[in-house]
Amino acid sequence: MVTAAHITKRMLQEKPFIHEALMKDLINIGALADLLKPDIENELGEKVKPSAISMAIRRYVEGNAPELHRRVKLTKKSELLVKSSLFEISLAKSIGINKKLIKLYEIVDFESGDTLNIIHGDYEILILSNEKYRRRFLEILKEERIKKVRAGISSVSIRIPHEYADVPGFYFAITKTLAMENIPIVDLVNTESEATIILNDRDISRAYDMLNREMTIEYFQKKKRA
């Protein structure tokens, strides 16, 4: 039988910002109960006392949370690497586009650490590279349907520790840190061992400082029960 306590627990687990604030004792439980009350009553189909919801929240925090979740941290081994003076091209896919993309690889000097990321979506292609190549890239792609060219961007790359590669919440820990500082993310480019966040130039210094300082970013991962 579904009860107010069951619904309360599920709602808390589905709201990571609230969940984390509860773990750090930053939320007034009575106020949170009032906030959740309309949704709980709507799902349950009957009136529920705020005190019952408050009790469910307290039980969740004091009993279930320590049992079901463990604290995970991004450590210094995650590393940070910043690249500036980048640009992006967003363009529609076409039949002959691949031959032109190969020409871009021939231009970029990878040995000097230059960047070329080409991401294929279902309908569009995103190209990320160094600003110094922008004119030559646009010349090669001039007959393609270019949707947008974005300059004035930088990237910060974070190495993903092997033990976190498949852990839920890893990217949330990073994006939450930037969101809390009102830093917009332009794009995300991911590989198996590296997460690259594309930001506006004006935000890159602050983002680097934030992430470097918060390399003990905390988030919660469910334990597997035996």
Secondary structure, 3 states (H helix, E strand, C coil): CCCHHHHHHHHHHHCHHHHHHHHCCCCCHHHHHHHHHHHHHHHHCCCCCHHHHHHHHHHHHHHHHHHHEEEEECCHHHCEEEEEEEEEEEEECCCCHHHHHHHHHHHCCHHHCCCEEEEECCCEEEEEEEHHHHHHHHHHCCCCCEEEEEEEEEEEEEECCHHHCCCCCHHHHHHHHHHHCCCCCCEEEECCCEEEEEEEHHHHHHHHHHHHHCCCCEEEEECCCC
